[in-house]
Amino acid sequence: MDPVVALVVSAVVAGATAGISGTVTTAFADAYSTFKELVVGCLRRAGVSESSSRELVAKAADGEGPRNALASSLPAEEIDKATEDAAQRLLQLLEQANLGGARVQVNGSTGVIVGNKNKQTINIRPH
C-alpha cells in the first residue's frame, strides 16, 4: 500500500475508533469531520460516487475488509496536500490526547504513574 494512502486510511480508522470511545475533544471532533470531508473529496476525484465515498469512509473502522476497500478505492495521486496534512494533524491530536492508547509494562516498581496531570503521594517507612 502506498505510504500516503496508508497514512490517510490509518487516520480515518483512528479517528472513527476514537469517536466511538466517546472521549474526543471538540477540537478533535472538528478536525475529524473536516478530514472525512477531504477524504470524500479525494474519492470523488477518483470517480467514486458521493454515497459510496461516504460509506467507504464511515465503514473503514469495521475491520480489515472495509479498510482494504477504502485503500483500494483511494489512489495516491488523488490525495492532495491538504488531505495528507489533515491526516497527520489528526494523528497528532490523538497522540497529544493520549487517545491512541499506550502500552506500559512495569516490573518490580513502587509509585508508578501513567498518564498526564497525575498526582501521587508516597510515604515510605523503613522496615
HELIX and SHEET records of a PDB file:
HELIX    1   1 PRO A    3  SER A   21  1                                  19    
HELIX    2   2 THR A   26  ARG A   45  1                                  20    
HELIX    3   3 GLU A   50  LYS A   59  1                                  10    
HELIX    4   4 ALA A   60  ASP A   62  5                                   3    
HELIX    5   5 GLU A   64  SER A   73  1                                  10    
HELIX    6   6 ALA A   76  GLU A   78  5                                   3    
HELIX    7   7 LYS A   81  GLN A   96  1                                  16    
END                                                                             
